[in-house]
Amino acid sequence: MAQHAITAVHYEGDRIDLVAIHAVVDKELGSTGLALGTAQRISMAECVNLIAAGEEVCLARRTEDHAWEIICDVELLPGGKGITGVDLVDRPNDALQNLPTWG
């Protein structure tokens, strides 16, 4: 089970520089539904360090009934300086770039 969920991103120019990350408070058994703690805005470097330290991170979105749902897992990019969303067989996808933005 993921320990953290990213729900939004902030861009500086054409690069993501900050992410909104929440602690996962609870996961509904046998479901993709989550209960999340309060969001924190952290830098991309801090997020990379979190994953490199072994923390499990996922991407999440709001459903129509305002619950949180897992989109996919997050892994480090080759070289360990960035992150990407990955599907069930660990293939990179564009889910991170499709999260809501702020700013």
C-alpha positions in Angstrom: 0.0 0.0 0.0 1.2 3.5 -0.9 2.3 5.6 2.0 1.9 8.9 0.2 -0.2 10.2 -2.6 0.5 13.1 -5.1 -2.7 14.9 -6.1 -1.5 18.0 -7.9 1.6 19.6 -9.4 3.0 23.1 -10.0 5.0 24.0 -13.0 8.0 26.4 -13.2 8.2 27.1 -16.9 7.7 23.7 -18.6 9.0 21.6 -15.7 7.2 20.3 -12.6 8.9 22.0 -9.6 6.5 21.2 -6.7 4.0 18.5 -5.9 1.0 18.4 -3.5 1.6 15.2 -1.5 -0.5 13.7 1.3 0.1 10.9 3.8 -2.2 8.0 3.1 -4.3 7.6 6.2 -6.4 4.6 5.2 -6.9 2.4 2.2 -10.2 0.7 1.6 -9.5 -3.1 1.6 -9.7 -4.5 -1.9 -10.3 -1.1 -3.5 -8.4 1.8 -5.1 -10.1 4.2 -2.6 -8.0 6.2 -0.2 -8.4 8.5 2.8 -5.7 11.2 2.7 -4.2 13.5 5.3 -3.5 17.2 4.8 -1.6 18.2 1.6 2.0 19.5 1.8 3.7 21.2 -1.0 7.2 19.8 -1.5 9.9 20.2 -4.2 10.5 17.7 -6.8 13.9 17.0 -5.2 12.2 16.3 -1.9 9.8 13.9 -3.6 12.7 12.1 -5.3 14.5 11.7 -2.0 11.3 10.3 -0.4 11.0 7.6 -3.0 14.8 6.9 -3.0 14.5 6.4 0.8 12.0 3.5 0.1 8.7 5.3 0.7 5.9 4.1 -1.6 4.2 6.9 -3.5 1.1 6.9 -5.8 -0.8 9.4 -7.9 -4.4 10.0 -6.8 -7.5 11.8 -8.2 -10.9 12.8 -6.9 -13.8 10.7 -8.0 -17.3 12.0 -8.8 -18.4 11.2 -5.3 -15.4 13.2 -3.9 -13.4 10.2 -2.7 -9.7 9.8 -3.5 -8.7 7.0 -6.0 -5.3 5.6 -6.9 -4.4 6.4 -10.5 -1.0 4.6 -10.6 2.3 4.2 -8.7 5.2 6.6 -8.9 8.8 5.5 -9.5 12.1 7.3 -10.1 13.3 8.0 -13.6 16.6 6.5 -14.7 19.3 8.6 -13.1 17.2 9.2 -10.0 16.6 13.0 -10.6 12.9 12.9 -11.6 9.7 10.8 -11.1 7.1 9.3 -13.4 3.8 7.5 -13.0 4.0 3.8 -13.9 1.2 1.4 -14.8 0.7 -2.1 -13.5 3.7 -3.5 -15.3 6.0 -0.6 -14.4 5.8 1.1 -17.8 6.0 4.9 -17.6 2.9 6.9 -18.4 1.8 10.6 -18.5 -0.5 10.5 -15.5 1.8 12.9 -13.5 1.6 15.5 -16.3 -2.2 15.1 -16.3 -2.8 15.9 -12.6 -4.4 19.2 -11.7 -2.1 22.1 -11.5 -2.1 25.2 -9.2 -0.4 28.5 -9.5 
